[in-house]
């Protein structure tokens, strides 16, 4: 951390922000946070899902940095008492290469007692579009997912909280279909990463372009594969199920804590069991779990490790649970079985929970049980 602080010291305005951009990309940072306090401003970031304090700056420097951020993201310079949202992009020099890649930044401001709080979310294409085999899925799950994505019709759900890697997994799955002669259309809020070979459409709430309306419009475009960024309401859920039953392969995200929990959630949203049962193909629930640092072997007391900055962890992998929908599970859905009954059936037929998967990964040495407990408890 000291090396990072040294790189930021004595920098002003553009130079400070430009250096911070480079450090953030190099370290794999997803979010930058500026927290104004009475005496100074704290710079923090989220690395591998964990918030860390990085640097302390003066209000004078922060005012200059905010001015640069607002100008780049086309935010009003003179408005400080209401939230604002914007975006900008910067070019990052690829290490050991003359090439550059564009990194997008989503900007959000929030008024606070001691000044505007700013959050910058970095959308690095290197992190957003990752080959499926690089996500860290266990071999059996990766195989089943590759089989699922080739199905001619049905629904595959990817569930989990915000920041659990759902979009990255879906992009990885879709990328396996690019160039196979399929018409692939996505509906996203927002489009985070451009993916060549597919049509990406962005939700626009200001003009009443919602997931439900967008999905109905997509169905008139003769698609083979549809990605719905998020199922938020009954109309979207019902339309997605109907699309799956009429010959389309639908991928969608849902906010639930577990794979099995998604079934009663969709039923409670108003999707009829006689539509849901035949439409569902598989449900993947996931979290992102930190890998043990290979350079210090996860020894957190070794604060001198430059690779993991003394945390004992470096990088993340996907911790999943995959529920495949077979005929027995379909019959239970049609019969209105309770969630407990669905869980009992799934476990009898080989289903493993995220915690059980995590224990296997920990035993292999890729992570540890403390990290497994953190993300699954």
Secondary structure, 3 states (H helix, E strand, C coil): CHHHHHHHCCCCHHHHHHHHHHHHHHHCEEEEEEEECCCCEEEEEEECCEEEEEEEECHHHHHHHHHHHHHHCCCCCCCCCCCEEEEEEEEEECCCCCCEEEEEEEEEEECCCCCCEEEEEEEEHHHHCCCHHHCCCCHHHHHHHHHHHCCCCEEEEEECCCCCCHHHHHHHHHHCCCCCCCCEEEEECCCCCCCCCCEEEECEHHHCECHHHHHHHHHHHCCCEEEECCCCCHHHHHHHHHHHHCCCEEEEEECCCCCCHHHHHHHHCCCCHHHHHHHEEEEEEEEEEEEECCCCCCCCCCCCCCCCCCCCEEEEEEEEEEEECCHHHHHHHHCCCCHHHHHHHHHHCCCCCHHHHHHHHHHCCCCCHHHHHHHHC
